[in-house]
Amino acid sequence: MNDEDGRPLTLRRYLGSRLLALASLVAAAVSLSAPAAYLDVRMHELRTQAEATGRAVAGIISREASLQPTLWQYDTLKLVEHVRAHEQQTGVERIELATTEGRRLGLGAGADLVQLRSADVLWGSAPLLVHGERVGAVWVAVAARDARRTALLLLAPFSLLGVVLAALIYAIPLRAAGRAELRIGALVAELDRSRAELQGRGEDLEREVRARSSELSGAYEELQRKEARLRELSSRTAVLEEDERRAIARELHDSVGQALTAIRLHLQILGETMPAEDPRRILVAQTTAMTDQTLDEIRRAVRMLRPAILHELGLAEAVERYCDDFAERSRLEVRRTIDAGRAPLSAAVEGACYRIVQETLTNVARHASARSVSVRMEPSEGHLLLEIEDDGHGFAMHEPTEGRGLTGMRERTELLGGSLQVSSTPGSGTRVRAALRLEEPGA
């Protein structure tokens, strides 16, 4: 806090400047209030006494004037003596008679009544009536010297009392303010020390935060690099897995398939060369049928292991063809909305998406008891969204129903940086929703 000159203003000086005016006012009020009140009350009593004496004198003169009319009509010495005698009886300073115009009657007739007024006397008046008519006034003077002297005597002790009270009013708050100022000073010093200590700790904490932030930033960058490396390895793993599937499919087709085809031809030739009544002909026919069934299973396994159509026609057309084949085999209505986007897809993403469609539709045919199924595929915000929903009986989500196929789909999707969600309600069907990250081929 500063004063008008810009200097620091202490609490004692600030409060003292405000208390000085209050103490002066209290001293003046206490010093003057009692003497002034005494003088006012005493003057009122004297004025009342003078007016009462005037009314008494006016009443006597009025009665005598009504009995002796000449007493009032002439300025006689008898009237003046009568007034002076009454003056001595009442003990007042002076009794004067005056006309309504203010002219004295009696000694010194014609003199102005104002000339008799002074600071040592107090005048009171009463109307003078003769025969019911106001002819003048009776003025009575009483001594005011004693009242003023007593008021002056009262001024000294009350002035001393006012000074004492003013000193108390001034000193007690200043003393309390001084103590408070010392306490405030100590608190301010403590606050400054705490602020300095807090500032130091804040700087230390800021340095520590910067160091931790740098470490976290480095760890986050390392984690991103490892995540990118993991996605790369996962993509390569998926590609290698697809290559391995194609190799196994090729081996089944070229070796096992050809061997079974040769066996079937030999069985056919053997059956044709046997006589019709030979009982072994039936065994040859059964073996030929088993061979045909095994060839069909091998062809189906080859299609599952190596979907050649995926590499020849692309993901969208491959899913369309698989949906048509599935609808024909399962006799289910398959509604589809297929859009793989214009951006080229990596082999890992195409393979994962195709496998999810295969596995999900297979589960629908085996377990859902559905009448229809919908397949929707579309690109969205850097991901390829795939959603397959059926109207089957569904299942409770808390039941442990996730098999190896669904677990494999989830793991494959997560390794490629995507996600797979399964939601189902008993009686309301099942929905499988996968989001695969779009990548450039070979990324």
Number of C-alpha atoms within 10 A of each C-alpha: 9 10 11 7 7 8 9 10 14 15 17 18 14 15 16 18 12 12 18 16 13 15 22 18 14 19 23 16 14 21 21 20 16 16 23 16 12 17 20 15 13 18 18 13 12 21 20 15 18 27 22 16 25 26 21 15 23 23 18 16 22 19 15 16 18 16 10 12 14 12 16 17 9 11 14 14 12 11 19 17 13 13 20 15 11 18 19 12 9 12 10 17 16 20 24 21 25 23 16 13 10 15 17 22 22 20 13 8 11 12 15 14 16 10 7 12 11 11 9 13 18 19 23 21 23 20 21 25 19 19 11 9 9 12 15 21 23 26 25 27 27 22 19 20 13 11 19 20 12 14 20 15 12 18 19 14 13 20 20 14 15 23 19 16 17 22 16 13 18 21 16 11 15 20 12 12 20 17 13 14 16 13 12 14 12 12 12 12 12 12 12 12 12 12 12 12 12 12 12 12 12 12 12 12 12 12 12 12 12 12 12 12 12 12 12 12 12 12 12 12 12 12 12 12 12 12 14 13 12 15 17 17 15 19 24 17 16 20 19 13 15 19 14 14 17 19 15 16 23 16 14 17 18 11 12 15 20 14 14 18 15 12 15 21 13 14 20 16 12 14 19 12 10 13 10 11 8 10 10 14 19 13 13 20 16 13 16 20 13 13 17 15 12 14 20 13 12 18 16 12 16 22 14 15 20 21 20 14 15 18 13 10 12 16 22 19 16 19 24 15 15 18 22 15 12 18 18 12 10 15 12 16 17 18 16 17 14 17 16 20 13 7 11 13 21 16 23 25 25 21 21 20 23 18 20 25 20 16 14 19 24 15 15 24 19 11 11 18 16 18 15 16 23 17 20 15 22 16 19 13 8 11 16 22 23 23 21 22 22 25 18 22 16 21 18 13 13 6 7 8 10 11 9 9 14 18 12 15 20 19 13 26 23 18 19 25 19 19 18 21 11 16 14 18 14 12 12 13 20 23 19 19 17 23 24 25 20 22 18 11 13 12 13
